[in-house]
Amino acid sequence: MLVFKKSILSGEVSNMVLDVTQEQLDQYAAGNGLIQEVFPNLNHDEREFLMTGITPSEWETTFSEDDE
């Protein structure tokens, strides 16, 4: 399913194709379960995107520890 989320860091809307159902999204939005319980098949980056809208590349850019 193509999921669109607004990043809490940049405010930009991004999308990600996730192996989720609308029922799971509705369950999570209603607060019925922890994200890892509702979406046990998703990896950390995918769950982060669902929670915050932050993509893996945005996370890397924002929180990179490079001193350059």
C-alpha positions, 0 to 999 in steps of 0.5 A: 500500500502506498502510504503518505506521511508528513515529516515532523522534521521538515514538514515535507510529505513523502511516501513509501510502499509498505506491506500493510492493510487499511485495517492495520493503519486504522487500528494503529491510528485508533491507539489499539496496540504498539506499532511493533505489535500492529505491524510486526512485519515492518522494519525499523525504518518503515515503522519510523516513517509511519510514526513520524513521516521521517524517511531513511534518507531524511534521518541520515541527513539530519542525524549524521555524525559527519563533521564535514 
